[in-house]
Amino acid sequence: MVEYTHRGSVIAVDDDPEMRSVIHDFLKKEGYQPIVFATGHEAIDFLKTGSDEANQIEAVISDIQMPGMNGIELTQQVKEIQPSLPCILITAFGSIESAIEAIRKGAFDYVTKPFKLTELTITLDRAVAYYRLHRENSILRSEIKKSFSKGSLIGKSKSMQQVFDLIERVSHVNANVLITGESGTGKEMVARTIHNMGPRANQPFIAVNCTAIPDTLLESELFGHAKGSFTGAIQRKKGLFEEAHGGTLFLDEIGDMDIGLQAKLLRVLQEKKIRAVGDNISKDIDVRIITATHKDLKAAIRENLFREDLYYRLAVIPIVIPPLRHRKEDIPILANHFLQKCCAQNKLNIKGFSQGAMNVLINMRWDGNVRELENMVERIAVMTNKPVIQETDIPVPEMASVEDFYGEATRDMPSIEQLEKRYIQVVLEKTGGKKDKAAHILGINRRTLYRKEREYGLIDPSLSDEHLDQVDKVKDE
């Protein structure tokens, strides 16, 4: 945001020399840079010059009753030159109706004679604050339109510009893309942007979260099933590959896919054919595959949880989205974008963030990345009753920082195994013992979590994975 060294440059117009002098001296004393004129024509001619001095004007004060050009006419002409420049009109008590008419025609506000000079200052401060926020928002919007966006993605940092460049290049080819990045960085948005910018834009974009669908159902969801292929299959069902024919299939959290299903997906990628569950006929498919994960797939390959041959099939073009904490210069334009979006959706009238509030946002950790920032901005916008969001409006995080947790956890210098056991216990406690959710947070497969629980004596070693799955299912219900 722009730093201002004074309260603003202001035009004051009044045909009364004494009133002109009073307003000039008072504004000067209050820290404003006043430029006074005797007529509206002089003020308009000055604004039309387009000089640096004219472009620095942030408000216009004018008497409403003047010979030649009155205050309402002046306001209308100012709006033609600089639509966002606020005009404050001074009117006699008996002419309030004229002032209201001026408001309808674009004036920012009015004060009635006789007025206290402090009243004029309050109104002028509001007008200048409005103008500055409007100008900064316009600059932000123009920056976003220029080069800081790609589809629905926004970012001015060097790392995001590199992502945009990669999106631009891969969108027009059919090569498989693997998008990696932490939760909340916008992996699905990148996938949609690649689809929307490419030749398949008018064809379906089908997204499926591999974690959200149980392994036993995911095969049927992807490839479809024949009538009678299993209990409950009362009719033939098209799979998501067929639904996405001609378009793009986005497989989110591919790292959580069952190893057996990975082999079938690999066959589809190699043969460009699918076979529904319970069917003996293969069908040709024309689908672009984009996948995403927050996991380290190379580590999963070493643990035999992900097929190496499938990895290289999927990662023909890898795209890595950096976490928000590594691109802090993107936070101001993202925060303002989310604020404008929230205000439009909820009919709120919030102008922006104070510099102090923005500094707080910039210096937060954002473990939840862009998704967390959007949720935070929406919560602040709904809860505040101020026209400009202040530092005190931003809630203090309730959870301790990672550094605090690490300091507490290592106070007695435990071994890595003890620390891992303690961390697993903390995550299981926070998730109410739900294994699926805990495994997702820990960044490991559910089966790996079961194995570690047995190793650390957290569960009965005689319990099978299937039994633990059933227990977890009951907890979800």
Number of C-alpha atoms within 10 A of each C-alpha: 14 8 6 8 7 10 17 20 21 23 21 25 30 25 16 12 12 10 13 18 13 12 19 20 13 16 22 15 10 12 13 19 18 21 18 20 19 17 22 27 17 13 21 16 11 16 19 14 11 12 10 8 12 18 14 14 21 24 24 27 25 29 27 25 18 17 12 9 14 17 28 26 15 24 29 16 15 23 16 11 13 13 12 18 24 24 29 27 26 24 22 16 13 9 14 15 11 17 24 13 12 23 18 11 14 19 24 22 19 23 20 18 13 10 13 10 12 11 12 19 15 10 15 27 16 13 20 21 17 21 19 19 18 16 15 15 19 12 13 19 15 12 15 19 12 10 13 20 16 22 14 10 17 20 25 21 16 12 16 21 17 15 20 22 12 15 22 15 13 18 20 14 12 15 16 19 24 26 23 24 18 18 19 19 22 21 24 18 13 23 26 22 20 27 26 17 18 19 15 20 17 12 15 16 21 16 18 18 17 21 19 12 13 11 16 10 10 21 23 18 18 23 23 24 23 20 16 14 15 11 7 8 13 12 11 16 17 16 20 20 24 21 19 21 18 19 23 27 25 27 23 25 22 24 27 26 23 19 15 12 14 21 15 16 17 17 14 17 19 11 10 14 16 22 19 23 21 16 14 8 9 11 10 13 17 14 23 22 20 27 25 27 21 22 21 13 19 14 11 17 15 11 11 11 21 23 20 15 12 17 18 13 16 22 18 12 15 16 20 18 19 17 21 25 18 13 16 18 15 20 23 19 19 21 22 21 19 19 23 21 15 20 16 11 9 12 9 16 14 18 21 24 22 14 15 13 17 20 14 14 21 19 11 14 15 18 17 17 19 21 15 16 21 21 14 17 22 19 15 17 26 13 11 15 13 13 14 19 22 18 16 11 17 19 10 9 8 6 8 8 11 11 9 10 13 11 12 11 15 13 9 8 11 12 10 10 11 14 15 14 17 15 15 21 16 13 18 19 12 12 15 12 16 19 24 22 18 23 21 17 14 16 16 18 21 19 17 14 19 20 15 16 17 15 13 15 11 13 14 9 13 7 11 10 13 10 10 15 17 11 14 16 13 10 12 11 5
